Amino acid sequence: MPRASVKETRPTNGQLRFAVAALPELSRLMPFAYSIADQALAVGGTFLANVMLARTQTKEEYGMFALSYSVFTFVAGLHNSAILEPCTVYGSGRYRNRFSEYLRLMVQVNALVGLLLMSLVLSVCLALYWIAPQYLSGALLGLGVTVGVLLSGTFLRRVFYIQRQPALAAQASLISFVTVACGLWLAAKTQILNGFSVFVILALGWIAAGLGLRKKLALGHPGQSFQNSEPGYWSEHWKYSKWVLSTAFVFQFTTQGYYWLAAGILSVKQVAELRVMYLLVAPVDQIFIALSYLIIPALAARYASNRKEEFLSISKRYGLATVSATTLFVLAVRVVGRPMMHWLYAGKFDDLMPLLYVLAFLPLLMGIGNAMSCALNAAEKPRLVFHAYVCSGAATVIGGIPLVIHFGLLGAVYGMLLSATTYSAALAVGFLPCVYGKART
């Protein structure tokens, strides 16, 4: 071969070798890509439903839906504390070698909890019908009918993360999103789009996902009952979940509580205005929720196997990634927030832009604390997370209520920032000596 040809070939071969060597690094990023896609699609259906309702319903009607969805957030917190968090930590940690037996037990418990919560919400609807029918909305009734299905969809996705198969979680969310998008389009065309129909459509999305991927769950073959081999399991489960369950109650004061303060002190219309702003800052939170589904199992496995240095390394990198991304988000809202608000809501809420610029700091303040809470939950120390939410709830009562009374909607926004700052500061006080200090010893 002539020399000139050899010279031209060498860089090409070198580039090829470099690309091949980079493939393992790219493969490590795929779980994160699947996780982000999963969370975007899972939340995307709900986001799309909120936008369509905000555009087509009155502010008062949309405010009632926002309050009903706040109830769902509370119920989902109870489900998370009773099922998802313990299942994630124990399934990824101490019971990872017997996961199929453990999963069969959790599937049964998830079904029972879903039925219990459904009965609870429908009982509240019945009580309102007899006592105060003016407060009973179609959205709340729709939540009561579908809450068990919606929570089971969340359980399905979380199990795929415990199985270290985020691609399956992304597939489930894709099926759900497509089903929901088609259902919303059909409901809008037939003019039946309202709070009740939205909850039904969201439930149909997760029913389709469950039917499509039910065979992918690592249930194994029925054999020895998990409880027979672990008769003391529920005692361990309660030791962990009692703190997460308490946290679910107190968590409402941090963010969701401001919807109820706005409804009680201001008006349902301003609940709608607070909700449409929060929808624009929530996506960045959802990204890190998605990453936490990967981070918590990884941290739990390392903590259970006493690999404390790796535990610390992952915790620090996750915290730095959170701060960097949320800081960039604040800047992005300043640049594209106004046209995005105008386009999504057809100019209906353009006057809220100054408040949106302030609320954009919420993911940054909450994200710092959430990074520490992932490490504490993986280390089976949810008690410290509960104490942080207690401090945040106290900030809502002591500072948030006066802010809403004196400054209205602006006070609610500043109250959210105050509660988030208190939450992260309280977590730092418990996190540094408990996790970082012990990991070094």
C-alpha positions as CSV (number, residue, x, y, z in Angstrom):
1,M,0.0,0.0,0.0
2,P,1.4,3.5,-0.8
3,R,2.5,5.6,2.2
4,A,-0.2,8.2,1.6
5,S,-2.9,5.6,2.0
6,V,-1.4,4.3,5.2
7,K,-1.4,7.7,6.7
8,E,-5.0,8.2,5.8
9,T,-6.0,4.8,7.3
10,R,-4.3,5.2,10.7
11,P,-6.5,8.0,12.1
12,T,-9.5,6.1,10.9
13,N,-8.4,2.9,12.8
14,G,-7.6,5.0,15.8
15,Q,-11.0,6.6,15.8
16,L,-12.6,3.2,15.5
17,R,-10.7,1.8,18.4
18,F,-11.6,4.8,20.5
19,A,-15.3,4.4,19.6
20,V,-15.2,0.7,20.5
21,A,-13.5,1.5,23.8
22,A,-16.1,4.1,24.6
23,L,-19.0,1.6,24.2
24,P,-18.9,0.3,27.8
25,E,-19.0,3.8,29.1
26,L,-22.0,4.6,26.9
27,S,-23.7,1.4,28.1
28,R,-23.4,2.6,31.7
29,L,-25.4,5.7,30.8
30,M,-28.3,3.7,29.3
31,P,-30.1,3.0,32.6
32,F,-30.1,6.7,33.3
33,A,-31.5,7.5,29.9
34,Y,-34.2,4.9,30.4
35,S,-35.0,6.2,33.8
36,I,-35.4,9.8,32.6
37,A,-37.5,8.7,29.7
38,D,-39.6,6.6,32.0
39,Q,-40.3,9.5,34.4
40,A,-40.9,11.9,31.5
41,L,-43.5,9.6,30.0
42,A,-45.1,8.7,33.3
43,V,-45.5,12.3,34.3
44,G,-46.1,13.4,30.8
45,G,-49.6,11.9,30.7
46,T,-50.6,13.7,33.9
47,F,-49.0,17.0,32.7
48,L,-50.8,16.8,29.4
49,A,-54.1,16.2,31.3
50,N,-53.5,19.2,33.5
51,V,-52.6,21.5,30.6
52,M,-55.8,20.5,28.7
53,L,-58.0,21.0,31.8
54,A,-56.3,24.4,32.6
55,R,-56.9,25.6,29.0
56,T,-60.5,24.4,28.7
57,Q,-62.0,24.6,32.2
58,T,-62.7,27.7,34.3
59,K,-60.1,28.6,36.9
60,E,-62.5,27.5,39.6
61,E,-63.1,24.1,38.0
62,Y,-59.5,23.5,37.5
63,G,-58.8,24.6,41.1
64,M,-61.1,21.8,42.3
65,F,-59.2,19.3,40.1
66,A,-55.9,20.6,41.6
67,L,-57.3,20.0,45.1
68,S,-58.4,16.5,44.2
69,Y,-55.0,15.7,42.8
70,S,-53.5,17.0,46.0
71,V,-55.5,14.3,47.7
72,F,-54.0,11.8,45.3
73,T,-50.5,13.0,46.2
74,F,-51.3,12.4,49.8
75,V,-52.7,8.9,49.2
76,A,-49.7,8.1,47.0
77,G,-47.5,9.1,49.9
78,L,-49.2,6.6,52.1
79,H,-48.8,3.9,49.4
80,N,-45.1,4.9,49.0
81,S,-44.5,4.6,52.7
82,A,-46.4,1.3,53.2
83,I,-45.1,-0.5,50.0
84,L,-42.7,1.2,47.7
85,E,-40.0,2.5,50.0
86,P,-39.6,-0.7,52.1
87,C,-39.8,-2.8,49.0
88,T,-37.1,-0.8,47.2
89,V,-34.7,-0.8,50.2
90,Y,-35.2,-4.4,51.3
91,G,-35.7,-5.9,47.8
92,S,-32.5,-4.3,46.7
93,G,-30.6,-4.9,49.9
94,R,-31.0,-7.7,52.4
95,Y,-33.5,-9.8,50.4
96,R,-32.0,-9.4,46.9
97,N,-31.1,-13.1,46.8
98,R,-34.7,-14.1,47.4
99,F,-36.4,-11.5,45.4
100,S,-39.0,-13.6,43.7
101,E,-40.4,-14.9,47.0
102,Y,-40.4,-11.3,48.4
103,L,-42.0,-9.8,45.3
104,R,-45.0,-12.3,45.4
105,L,-45.7,-11.1,48.9
106,M,-45.4,-7.4,48.0
107,V,-47.8,-7.9,45.0
108,Q,-50.5,-9.3,47.3
109,V,-50.0,-6.5,49.8
110,N,-50.1,-3.8,47.1
111,A,-53.4,-5.1,45.9
112,L,-54.8,-5.0,49.5
113,V,-53.5,-1.5,50.1
114,G,-54.9,-0.3,46.8
115,L,-58.4,-1.6,47.7
116,L,-58.2,-0.1,51.2
117,L,-57.3,3.3,49.9
118,M,-60.0,3.1,47.2
119,S,-62.5,2.4,49.9
120,L,-61.3,5.2,52.0
121,V,-61.6,7.8,49.3
122,L,-65.0,6.6,48.2
123,S,-66.1,6.7,51.8
124,V,-65.0,10.4,52.0
125,C,-67.1,11.0,48.8
126,L,-70.1,9.4,50.4
127,A,-69.7,11.4,53.6
128,L,-69.4,14.7,51.6
129,Y,-72.5,13.7,49.5
130,W,-74.6,13.5,52.7
131,I,-73.0,16.3,54.8
132,A,-71.6,18.9,52.4
133,P,-72.5,18.1,48.8
134,Q,-71.2,21.4,47.6
135,Y,-67.6,20.2,48.3
136,L,-68.0,16.9,46.3
137,S,-66.5,17.2,42.9
138,G,-66.4,14.8,39.9
139,A,-62.6,14.8,40.2
140,L,-62.7,13.5,43.7
141,L,-65.1,10.7,42.7
142,G,-62.9,9.8,39.8
143,L,-60.0,9.6,42.1
144,G,-61.9,7.2,44.4
145,V,-62.8,4.9,41.5
146,T,-59.3,4.8,40.0
147,V,-56.8,5.3,42.9
148,G,-55.9,1.6,43.3
149,V,-55.1,1.3,39.6
150,L,-53.0,4.5,39.6
151,L,-51.0,3.3,42.5
152,S,-50.5,-0.2,41.0
153,G,-49.0,1.5,37.9
154,T,-46.4,3.2,40.2
155,F,-45.7,-0.1,41.9
156,L,-45.2,-1.8,38.5
157,R,-42.6,0.7,37.5
158,R,-40.8,0.6,40.8
159,V,-40.5,-3.2,40.7
160,F,-38.8,-3.0,37.3
161,Y,-36.2,-0.7,38.9
162,I,-35.6,-3.1,41.7
163,Q,-35.1,-5.8,39.0
164,R,-32.4,-3.4,37.5
165,Q,-34.5,-3.2,34.3
166,P,-35.3,0.5,33.8
167,A,-36.0,-0.2,30.1
168,L,-39.1,-2.1,31.1
169,A,-40.2,0.8,33.3
170,A,-39.8,3.1,30.3
171,Q,-41.8,0.7,28.1
172,A,-44.6,0.7,30.7
173,S,-44.7,4.5,30.8
174,L,-44.6,4.7,27.0
175,I,-47.7,2.4,26.7
176,S,-49.5,4.4,29.4
177,F,-48.6,7.8,27.8
178,V,-49.8,6.8,24.3
179,T,-53.0,5.4,25.8
180,V,-53.6,8.6,27.9
181,A,-52.8,10.9,25.0
182,C,-55.3,9.1,22.7
183,G,-57.9,9.1,25.5
184,L,-57.5,12.8,26.2
185,W,-57.8,13.6,22.5
186,L,-61.0,11.5,22.2
187,A,-62.5,13.1,25.4
188,A,-61.8,16.6,24.1
189,K,-63.4,15.7,20.7
190,T,-66.5,14.3,22.3
191,Q,-66.6,17.2,24.9
192,I,-66.5,14.9,27.9
193,L,-63.1,16.2,29.2
194,N,-63.5,16.9,32.9
195,G,-61.9,16.0,36.3
196,F,-63.7,12.6,36.4
197,S,-62.8,11.5,32.9
198,V,-59.2,12.5,33.3
199,F,-58.7,10.2,36.3
200,V,-60.4,7.4,34.3
201,I,-58.2,8.0,31.3
202,L,-55.0,7.9,33.5
203,A,-56.2,4.6,35.0
204,L,-56.8,3.1,31.5
205,G,-53.2,4.0,30.6
206,W,-51.8,2.0,33.5
207,I,-54.2,-0.9,32.9
208,A,-52.8,-1.1,29.3
209,A,-49.2,-1.0,30.6
210,G,-49.9,-3.7,33.1
211,L,-51.5,-6.0,30.6
212,G,-48.6,-5.5,28.2
213,L,-45.8,-6.2,30.6
214,R,-47.3,-8.4,33.3
215,K,-45.2,-11.3,32.3
216,K,-41.9,-9.4,32.8
217,L,-42.2,-9.4,36.6
218,A,-39.7,-11.6,38.2
219,L,-42.3,-13.6,40.2
220,G,-40.7,-17.0,39.6
221,H,-42.5,-20.2,40.3
222,P,-44.7,-20.5,43.5
223,G,-42.6,-22.2,46.2
224,Q,-41.9,-21.6,49.8
225,S,-43.8,-18.6,51.3
226,F,-41.5,-15.7,52.1
227,Q,-43.2,-15.3,55.5
228,N,-42.6,-18.9,56.4
229,S,-38.9,-18.4,56.0
230,E,-39.0,-14.9,57.5
231,P,-41.6,-15.0,60.3
232,G,-40.3,-11.7,61.7
233,Y,-40.4,-9.7,58.5
234,W,-43.4,-7.5,59.3
235,S,-41.7,-6.3,62.4
236,E,-38.7,-5.2,60.3
237,H,-41.0,-3.8,57.7
238,W,-42.8,-1.7,60.4
239,K,-39.6,-0.4,61.9
240,Y,-38.8,1.1,58.5
241,S,-42.2,2.1,57.2
242,K,-43.5,3.7,60.4
243,W,-41.1,6.6,59.8
244,V,-41.9,6.9,56.1
245,L,-45.6,6.7,56.9
246,S,-45.3,9.5,59.4
247,T,-43.3,11.4,56.7
248,A,-46.1,11.0,54.3
249,F,-48.4,12.9,56.6
250,V,-46.0,15.7,57.4
251,F,-44.8,16.0,53.7
252,Q,-48.2,17.6,52.9
253,F,-47.2,20.7,54.8
254,T,-44.1,21.3,52.6
255,T,-45.7,21.8,49.2
256,Q,-49.2,20.3,48.9
257,G,-50.3,22.2,52.1
258,Y,-50.0,25.5,50.3
259,Y,-52.8,24.5,47.9
260,W,-55.1,24.0,50.9
261,L,-53.9,27.2,52.5
262,A,-54.7,29.0,49.2
263,A,-58.1,27.4,49.1
264,G,-59.0,28.3,52.7
265,I,-57.4,31.8,52.9
266,L,-57.6,33.0,49.3
267,S,-59.8,31.2,46.7
268,V,-60.0,28.1,44.5
269,K,-59.1,30.4,41.6
270,Q,-55.7,31.1,43.1
271,V,-55.3,27.4,43.8
272,A,-55.4,27.0,40.0
273,E,-52.9,29.7,39.5
274,L,-50.5,28.1,42.0
275,R,-50.9,24.8,40.3
276,V,-50.2,26.0,36.8
277,M,-47.0,27.6,38.0
278,Y,-45.9,24.5,39.9
279,L,-46.5,22.3,36.8
280,L,-43.7,24.2,35.0
281,V,-41.2,23.7,37.8
282,A,-42.1,20.2,38.6
283,P,-40.4,18.5,35.5
284,V,-36.9,19.0,37.0
285,D,-38.1,17.4,40.2
286,Q,-39.4,14.5,38.2
287,I,-36.0,13.9,36.6
288,F,-34.3,13.5,40.0
289,I,-37.2,11.3,41.2
290,A,-36.4,9.1,38.2
291,L,-32.7,9.0,39.1
292,S,-33.6,8.2,42.7
293,Y,-35.2,4.9,41.5
294,L,-31.7,3.9,40.3
295,I,-29.7,5.6,43.1
296,I,-31.6,4.2,46.1
297,P,-31.3,0.5,45.1
298,A,-27.6,1.0,44.2
299,L,-27.0,2.8,47.6
300,A,-29.0,0.2,49.5
301,A,-27.0,-2.7,48.0
302,R,-23.6,-1.0,48.9
303,Y,-24.7,-0.1,52.4
304,A,-26.0,-3.7,53.1
305,S,-22.7,-5.1,51.8
306,N,-20.7,-2.6,53.9
307,R,-19.1,-0.9,50.9
308,K,-19.2,2.5,52.6
309,E,-16.7,4.3,50.4
310,E,-18.7,3.5,47.3
311,F,-21.8,4.5,49.1
312,L,-20.3,7.9,49.9
313,S,-19.0,8.4,46.4
314,I,-22.4,7.8,44.7
315,S,-24.1,10.1,47.3
316,K,-21.7,13.0,46.6
317,R,-21.9,12.7,42.8
318,Y,-25.7,12.6,42.9
319,G,-25.8,15.6,45.1
320,L,-23.5,17.6,42.8
321,A,-25.5,16.6,39.8
322,T,-28.7,17.8,41.5
323,V,-27.3,21.2,42.4
324,S,-25.8,21.7,38.9
325,A,-29.0,20.7,37.0
326,T,-31.4,22.7,39.2
327,T,-29.2,25.8,38.9
328,L,-29.3,25.6,35.2
329,F,-33.1,25.2,35.4
330,V,-33.4,28.5,37.2
331,L,-31.5,30.2,34.4
332,A,-33.6,28.4,31.8
333,V,-36.9,29.6,33.3
334,R,-35.6,33.2,33.0
335,V,-34.9,32.7,29.3
336,V,-37.8,30.6,28.1
337,G,-40.4,30.7,30.9
338,R,-42.5,33.5,29.5
339,P,-43.0,32.0,26.0
340,M,-43.5,28.6,27.5
341,M,-46.2,29.8,29.9
342,H,-48.0,31.7,27.1
343,W,-47.9,28.7,24.7
344,L,-49.1,26.1,27.1
345,Y,-52.0,28.0,28.6
346,A,-52.9,30.1,25.6
347,G,-52.1,33.4,27.4
348,K,-54.6,32.6,30.2
349,F,-52.0,32.9,33.0
350,D,-49.4,35.3,31.5
351,D,-49.7,37.7,34.5
352,L,-48.1,35.0,36.8
353,M,-44.6,35.3,35.2
354,P,-43.0,37.3,38.0
355,L,-44.1,34.6,40.5
356,L,-42.8,31.8,38.3
357,Y,-39.3,33.3,38.3
358,V,-39.3,33.1,42.1
359,L,-40.9,29.6,42.2
360,A,-38.1,28.3,39.9
361,F,-35.8,28.2,42.9
362,L,-38.0,25.5,44.6
363,P,-36.4,22.5,42.8
364,L,-32.9,23.7,43.8
365,L,-33.8,24.1,47.4
366,M,-35.7,20.8,47.6
367,G,-33.2,18.9,45.4
368,I,-30.4,19.5,47.9
369,G,-32.4,17.8,50.6
370,N,-33.7,15.1,48.4
371,A,-30.2,14.0,47.5
372,M,-29.5,13.5,51.2
373,S,-32.8,11.8,51.8
374,C,-32.0,9.1,49.2
375,A,-28.8,8.2,51.1
376,L,-30.6,8.2,54.5
377,N,-33.4,6.0,53.2
378,A,-30.9,3.6,51.6
379,A,-29.1,3.4,54.9
380,E,-32.4,2.4,56.6
381,K,-32.5,5.7,58.5
382,P,-35.9,7.2,57.4
383,R,-36.3,8.6,60.9
384,L,-34.0,11.5,60.0
385,V,-36.0,12.3,56.9
386,F,-39.2,12.3,59.0
387,H,-37.6,14.8,61.4
388,A,-36.6,17.1,58.4
389,Y,-40.2,17.1,57.2
390,V,-41.5,17.9,60.7
391,C,-39.2,21.0,60.7
392,S,-40.5,21.9,57.2
393,G,-44.1,21.5,58.3
394,A,-43.4,23.7,61.3
395,A,-42.0,26.3,59.0
396,T,-45.2,26.2,57.0
397,V,-47.4,26.7,60.0
398,I,-45.2,29.4,61.7
399,G,-44.1,31.2,58.5
400,G,-46.2,30.0,55.6
401,I,-49.6,30.8,57.0
402,P,-48.8,34.5,57.9
403,L,-47.1,34.9,54.4
404,V,-50.3,33.7,52.7
405,I,-52.5,35.9,54.8
406,H,-50.5,39.1,54.3
407,F,-49.2,38.6,50.7
408,G,-51.7,36.3,49.0
409,L,-50.4,34.1,46.2
410,L,-46.9,35.7,46.4
411,G,-46.9,34.7,50.1
412,A,-47.7,31.1,49.1
413,V,-44.7,31.1,46.7
414,Y,-42.3,32.4,49.3
415,G,-43.8,30.0,51.9
416,M,-42.9,27.1,49.6
417,L,-39.3,28.3,49.4
418,L,-39.2,28.8,53.2
419,S,-40.4,25.2,53.8
420,A,-38.0,23.8,51.2
421,T,-35.0,25.6,52.8
422,T,-36.0,24.4,56.2
423,Y,-36.3,20.8,55.0
424,S,-32.8,20.7,53.4
425,A,-31.2,22.5,56.3
426,A,-32.7,20.0,58.8
427,L,-31.5,17.0,56.6
428,A,-28.0,18.4,56.5
429,V,-27.9,18.5,60.3
430,G,-28.8,14.8,60.5
431,F,-27.0,13.6,57.3
432,L,-23.5,14.8,57.8
433,P,-22.7,13.1,61.2
434,C,-24.9,10.1,60.7
435,V,-24.0,8.9,57.2
436,Y,-20.8,10.8,56.3
437,G,-19.2,10.5,59.8
438,K,-20.0,6.8,60.3
439,A,-18.9,5.9,56.7
440,R,-15.5,7.2,57.5
441,T,-15.1,5.2,60.7
